[in-house]
Amino acid sequence: NMKCARAIISFIFLALMLVSCDNQQNQNETNLQNPQDSTQTNEPSQTTAQIGLNYYQPFTLYLSSGKTINMQKTEQGFKTNSDKIILLHFFTSSCGKPCMVQSAYLQGFAKKYPDDLRVIGVLLEDHDENSIRDFAKQEEINYELSYGQNNYLIAKAANSELDGIPTSILYDKNGNFIRSYDGITPPEMIESDIKKEL
């Protein structure tokens, strides 16, 4: 009787092992046929990733002149509601001489080409409408300055061309990227590019 009981127990154990192995093999075959199923739940969704990196949403820059400019990033640059060449100047008040020297050049361009060129200073600091006007008056800046949180948005959207402070970026009348200018750039170089787009 003892031998018979042991034989029965051994048979049941062997049967359970065979069933378990067969289930594991079926699961492996399923994973081989659909390999994405094993990792799908661990990966962030494509939609979430796109939202996190999406700088293609339309936005508005608020300007010291009281005007606004609507912008939307494109593969070629920015789509805007302006029909002028746009020269964006990214700077901070603390960067000192490099920003002020470049700013002086840009003021000359704004005065020389008022009908064809729109120079916009993008001050990467927190300012409201009143403080940005005070800053423009104090520094005797004759071109428009943008203010608000969208200054940081446009800096991120233009990140591939923004390589430090100061940086100026030129776009043609259709918003297509022309060239970026890092640091203090000879004014002759910038003006030459402006003239090509007139």
C-alpha positions in Angstrom: 0.0 0.0 0.0 2.8 2.4 0.8 4.5 1.7 -2.5 1.2 2.3 -4.3 0.6 5.6 -2.5 4.1 6.7 -3.4 3.6 5.8 -7.0 0.3 7.7 -7.2 1.9 10.8 -5.6 4.9 10.6 -8.0 2.4 10.4 -11.0 0.4 13.4 -9.8 3.7 15.4 -9.3 4.9 14.5 -12.7 1.6 15.4 -14.3 1.7 18.8 -12.6 5.2 19.5 -13.9 4.3 18.6 -17.5 1.2 21.0 -17.4 3.4 23.8 -15.9 6.1 23.4 -18.5 3.5 23.4 -21.3 1.9 26.6 -20.1 5.3 28.3 -19.8 6.1 27.2 -23.4 2.8 28.6 -24.7 3.5 31.9 -22.9 7.0 32.1 -24.4 5.6 31.4 -27.9 3.1 34.2 -27.4 5.8 36.6 -26.3 7.9 35.7 -29.4 4.9 36.4 -31.6 4.0 39.7 -29.9 7.3 41.0 -28.3 5.8 44.4 -27.6 3.3 43.0 -25.2 5.9 42.3 -22.6 7.2 45.9 -22.4 4.1 47.9 -23.5 3.0 48.7 -20.0 6.4 50.0 -18.9 7.0 52.5 -21.7 5.5 56.1 -21.6 2.9 56.6 -24.2 3.8 58.4 -27.5 1.1 61.0 -26.7 2.6 61.8 -23.3 6.1 62.2 -24.8 4.8 64.5 -27.5 2.9 66.8 -25.1 6.0 67.1 -22.9 8.2 68.2 -25.9 5.6 70.1 -27.9 6.7 73.6 -28.7 4.5 73.8 -31.8 1.5 75.2 -30.0 0.6 78.7 -31.1 1.5 81.4 -28.5 1.5 85.2 -28.2 4.4 87.5 -27.4 3.5 90.6 -25.5 5.5 93.7 -26.4 6.6 96.9 -24.7 4.9 98.8 -27.5 1.5 97.6 -26.3 1.2 95.4 -29.4 1.3 91.6 -29.6 2.7 89.1 -32.1 1.2 85.7 -32.6 3.8 82.9 -33.2 3.8 79.2 -33.9 6.9 77.1 -34.4 7.3 75.3 -37.7 9.9 73.0 -39.1 11.4 76.0 -41.0 11.2 78.6 -38.2 8.1 80.4 -36.9 4.7 81.3 -38.5 3.7 84.8 -37.4 1.1 87.5 -38.1 3.9 89.9 -39.1 4.9 90.6 -42.7 8.3 91.9 -41.8 11.7 90.3 -41.4 12.1 89.4 -37.7 15.3 89.6 -35.7 14.9 88.1 -32.2 17.5 89.2 -29.7 17.8 86.9 -26.6 19.5 88.5 -23.7 19.6 89.2 -20.0 20.3 92.4 -18.1 23.1 90.7 -16.2 25.1 89.7 -19.2 26.7 93.1 -19.4 28.8 94.4 -22.2 28.1 91.7 -24.8 24.4 92.2 -24.7 24.6 96.0 -24.6 27.0 96.1 -27.6 24.8 93.8 -29.6 21.8 95.8 -28.6 23.4 99.0 -29.9 23.8 97.4 -33.3 20.2 96.2 -33.3 18.9 99.7 -32.5 20.7 100.9 -35.6 19.0 98.3 -37.8 15.6 99.1 -36.3 16.1 102.8 -37.1 17.4 102.1 -40.6 14.8 99.6 -41.8 11.6 100.5 -40.0 9.3 99.4 -42.9 10.9 96.0 -43.5 12.5 94.8 -40.2 11.0 94.1 -36.8 13.6 93.8 -34.0 12.3 92.1 -30.9 14.3 91.9 -27.7 13.5 88.8 -25.7 14.6 89.5 -22.1 14.9 86.2 -20.3 13.9 87.6 -16.9 10.6 88.1 -15.1 9.1 91.5 -16.0 5.6 92.9 -16.4 4.5 95.5 -18.8 5.5 98.5 -16.7 8.9 97.2 -15.6 9.8 96.3 -19.2 8.9 99.8 -20.4 11.0 101.2 -17.6 13.9 99.0 -18.6 13.6 100.0 -22.2 13.6 103.7 -21.2 16.5 103.3 -18.9 18.6 101.5 -21.5 17.4 103.8 -24.3 16.2 100.8 -26.4 14.3 101.9 -29.5 13.0 98.4 -30.5 10.3 96.3 -29.0 10.9 94.1 -26.0 8.7 91.1 -25.2 7.8 90.2 -21.6 6.0 87.4 -19.8 6.4 83.6 -19.5 6.2 83.1 -23.3 9.7 84.6 -23.4 10.9 81.3 -22.0 8.7 79.4 -24.3 10.1 81.0 -27.4 13.6 80.4 -26.1 12.9 76.7 -25.7 11.2 76.6 -29.1 14.2 78.2 -30.7 16.6 76.0 -28.7 18.4 74.5 -31.7 19.5 78.0 -32.8 19.9 79.4 -29.3 23.4 78.6 -28.2 24.1 81.1 -25.4 23.4 84.7 -24.3 23.3 87.0 -26.2 22.0 85.3 -29.3 20.2 87.0 -32.2 18.2 85.0 -34.7 17.1 86.2 -38.1 13.9 85.1 -39.8 12.6 86.1 -43.3 9.2 87.7 -44.0 7.7 84.2 -44.2 9.1 83.2 -40.8 11.8 80.9 -42.2 15.0 80.7 -40.2 18.0 82.5 -41.9 20.8 82.5 -39.4 21.7 82.8 -35.7 24.4 85.1 -34.3 26.1 84.1 -31.1 27.7 86.7 -28.8 29.0 89.9 -30.2 28.6 89.7 -34.0 30.0 92.2 -36.5 27.1 94.4 -37.5 28.2 94.1 -41.2 27.4 90.4 -41.1 23.9 90.8 -39.8 23.1 93.7 -42.1 24.3 91.8 -45.1 21.8 89.0 -44.3 19.0 91.6 -43.7 19.6 93.2 -47.1 19.3 89.8 -48.8 15.8 89.5 -47.5 14.6 93.0 -48.4 
